Amino acid sequence: MVSYATHIGDLALESGTVLRGVTIGYEAVGTLSPGRDNAILVLHGYTSGPDMILDAGTAAEGSWSALIGPGKPLDTERYFILCPNTLGSTYGSTGAASIDPATGTPYGSRFPDITMRDVVASQHRLLETLGISSLVAVIGPSFGGLQTLQWAVSYPHAMRGVVPLLASLGRPPANVEGVRAALARDPHWNGGDYYAHGNLAQTLTAIRIDTLKSYGIEAVLSRTIADPAQRAAIIEERARQWAQGFDANALLVLIKAIASHDVSAELHRISARVLYILSRTDKLFPPSLAPDAMARFQAAGVEAQYLELDSENGHAAASTDIGLWADTLRQFLAAL
């Protein structure tokens, strides 16, 4: 769970459904300035959580603790760093495992579809509740990177800079039916109403192993572990640990939100400066996306710069190779 949780009230979703009594969990480090104008929003990945900003964090996609702290690019002596748990996710925010106030039982299959706009709207409401009206920057990798772009078009004057890492402007790869089918094969799935039987740990472990491999974990581990069998055992153990704490329904809720993401027609709304970062070996968001993205930014009048990470670690590069982009981030923030 998270260190903090705030009730943001009822939330009207893009679908027209009203989600009652929404709670958003979050982690925060640093001190909010008297003028409440030094906040940076950090947004986590698809299967990760807010503890990515903590020294002792065990975030699924990797900790950013090397980036956050006194004297680091996200300097906690200067900035207030806030990482909310995504609406519909597992670690502290309202999601399918939460109790539906109308029934007194977990939402399960009744949890409504949400979009990236809904996710960002819930975060904006959280900031309003905390008395924060403007941000220095919004930063995030992968699913978090998609959210940064949605922030830039939904609330164009709320921040001075946005840093989308390992993300696309248009529709990202999102195998909704593949995730749905994988979950449905579990004998306890019951259409998403499985809470009486506990979580789907075995199924989630298998899904997580495939996900970690697609993120490039084998390349990361091969730098220090030569034995393939040992690497496989480590991957399986990490997947098992993650599966014990992540709600299966959240996989489906969030990937459907990912599938609906596309800000490519709204770039003209962006007023913040953009630092767009991709990884040379990322198969999910390859650097071949960059020329078109930068041309679109330019055509929309957006001040944007691009950095390609010369990393062998694929989609994991944002956390495993922080040194490749830390100085650029420091310079970007200073220029804001």
N, C-alpha and C positions, 0 to 999 in steps of 0.2 A: 504493500500500500504506500501511499504518499504521505508526506509530512503535513500537508495542508489540504483542506477541502472547503469550498465555498458554494453556498446555495445561490444560484443565479435566477431562480424563479421559473416560471413557465416559458418555454421556448417554442415559438411558431416556426415550423420547418418549411422548407421550400415546397414540400408536397401538399401543404395545407393542414397537416396534422399538428396538433399542439402537444408537445412533450411536457408533462406536468412535473413540477418540482425538481428541476434539473440541478445536479451537483457537478462541479468540476474540481477534480483533484489537481494538485500542482506541487512542484518543488521550486524553491527560490533561494538564491544566494546573493550576497551583497546587501547594500543598504539603499532603500529608496530615498532619493534626495528630497529636501523640503518642498521643492517645486514639482516633485513627482514627474520629472522629465528626463531621467537617466535610465529608463528601463529598456532592456533588450529581450525580445521574445525569442526563445529557442524552441523549436518544434521537433518532436521525435518521429522516428520511423514507424512503419506499418505494424510491426510486432514488438516494438520497443516501449519505453515508458519514460516518465519524467526524471528518473534517477540517472539518466544519461549525463546530467550536469553535476552530479555529486562525485566526490573523491572515491567513495566506496560503492559507487553505482555498479549495477550488473546489467545494464541495459542490453537488450538482445542484439542490437546492431552496433554495440560498442560504446564505451564511455567517452565523453568529451572532456574529462577532467584535466587532460593535458592542455586544453585550450582555455579553461576557466579557472580563475584564481588571481591572487594579487600579482600584478606585474605581467600577467599573461594577456593575450589579445582581447579576451573577454575579461577585462580587469575588474575584479570584484571590489576593488578600492575606488573604482570610478563608476561602475555600472551596477544596476540591479538586474540580475539575470533571472528570468521567470520561464519555467517550462511547464505548461499545462498538459495534463493527460487528455488525450483526444476524446471528445464525445463519442460514445459507442465502443470505446476500448475497455481495457481491463483494470487499469491501476488507479482507481479512485473516482472515476467519472461515471455518470449515468450511462448504462449500457444494457444489453440483453439480460445480464445476470442480476441487474438491479430489481428491486421490488416495485412492481406497478401499483401505484396508489389506488387504482380503481379496483384491483383484484386482491391485493395483499400477497401475491405470488410473483416469482420472477417473470419478467416480460417474455423471455424465451423467443419463440417464433413470432410473437406479437410486437416485438420491438420494431418501430417504423424504419423504413428506408431513410437514410440521411445522405446529404450531398456534401461536397467540399465547402460549399457556401454555408451550409448549416454548421459544419465544424468550426469554421472561422467566425461565424456569428456568435457561437457559444463562447469562443475565446474573447471576442470583443466585449461581450456582456460581462465576462469575468473581469476584464480590465476596468470596465465602468464601475463594477461593484467595488473594486479595490481603489478607485479614485484615480486611475491612470488614464489620461486622455491622449497622450502622445508617446510614441516610441522612438528610440534612437534607430533601431533596426529590427527586422524580423529575419531569422536565420533558421534553416533546417535542411536535413538530408532526406532524399528519397520521398516518401510520403510526406515528411515534414517540408521538403522542398516544394512539393506541389501546393502545400498550404501557404507557403510564403508568397507564391505567385497569386493565389486567390486573395490573400490579404492585400496585395498591391492593387488589385482591381476592385475589390469590394470596399476597401477603406483607403483610398489613394492618398489621403492627407494625414493618415494616422502615424506614419513613420517616415524617416528620412532616407532609409536604405533597406533593401531586401537582398538576401543572399540565398538563392535557391541552389542547392547542391544535388547533383545526380538526379535530375528531374527534367520533365519536358513541359513545353508550353501547351501542346495539344494532348490528345488522349494517350495515356500511358498504357503499357502492356498490363492487362488485368484479366486473368483467367477466372472470371466469376463462376462459370459453370464447372470448371475443373475443381475449384475449391468446394463448391456445393456438392459435387459428386463424391469427392474424397470424404467429406464429413458424413454424407448419407450412407456410405458403406459401413460405417460403424453401427453395430447392432443396437447401441443405446441412443442413437441420434434422435429418433422419434420426432423428426421434423424440426428440431431445434429445441424441443421441450424435454431435455435430458437431465435436468438438475436433480431430480429425485435419485438418479443413479450416479451422481458425481460428474466430473468432467471427462472428456474423451481423451485421456492421457496417451493411450497407445496410438491412436490415430494422429493426434497432434504431434507426437514424437516423429512419426514417419514423415509427416508434412514438413516438419521443421528441418529434418535432415536434408530433404530436397531443397528447401529454401536456403539454408546455409551454404550448400554447395553452389547454388546459383549466384549467391552473393560473392563467391570467390574465397571461401574459407580454406579450401584445400591449398590454394596458393599461399595464403597467409601462414598456415601451419607448416608447410613444406620448408619454409626458411629455417626452422629450428628443429623439425622432427622429420627424419628421413624415412622412417618405417611407415608404409601405408596403413598397416593394420593398427598401429598406434594412433595415427591420425584419425582413422575411422572410429576408433573407440572414444577419442576425445569429442569428435563431432556428435556421436550418439549420446554421450553423457550431457553435453551442453543442450542438445535437443530435449532430452528427458527432463532436465531441470526447468527449462523454459515451459514445457508442456504441463508441468505441475501447477504453474501459476497463471497461465493465459487461458482466457475463456474461448472455447471453440466458436461460439456465435460471433465473437468480435472479428474473427477472420473474415466471415462472410459479410458482416455489416460494413467493415472498413474497405474491403476490396470492391464492394458495390459503389462506395463513395469515390474510390480511386477511378473506377471505370467511367464515372460521369464527369470527371475533371477535364476541362478544356477552356483555357483562357486566351487562346490564340486570337480570337476575334475581339478581345477587350483590352488589348495592350495599350490602346490610346488613352485608357483611363489612368495609367500608371504615371505618377508624378515623382516617385522616389527614384533614387539611383539604384542600379542593379549590378550585383557581382554574380555572374553566372559561372558555375563550376561543374565540370564533368571529369570523368576518369578515363584515361586512355584505354583501359582494358574492361570497362564496364559493359556487359552484354545487355543489361536491361535498359540503360540510357547511354548509348554509345556516343562518342565524340562527333560522330557524323551528324548529330542533331545540331551542332553548334552553328555552322554557317547559316542555315535557315533561320534559327532562333535569333542570331545577331542581326540578320537582315530585317527580320520582323520588328525587333526592338528599334532599329534605326528608322524604319519606315513609320513607326508609331511615335517617333520623337522622344524615345526613352533613352536616357543617358545610361549606357550599359557597357561593362567590360567583361571579358571572358578569360577564364583560367582553365587550362587543361592539366590535370594531375598526371605526371609521368609515373604511374603506379602499376605494379603487377597485381594489385589486390582487388581489381574489379570494383564491384558495387560496395565493397567494404572500405574503400579508400578514404572516405570522409572521416572515419575514426582511426583506421590503422596508420594512415599517413598524414596526420594532422600537420606535421612539419612542412609538408609540401604546400600548404595554403595558409598557415598561421600568419606569416609576415604580410601576405597580401591582404588578409582580413584586417590586420592591425592598421595597415595603411588606408584601407577602404573606410574603416570606422573613423579614423582621424580626419579624413577629408570631408566627412559629413558635417 
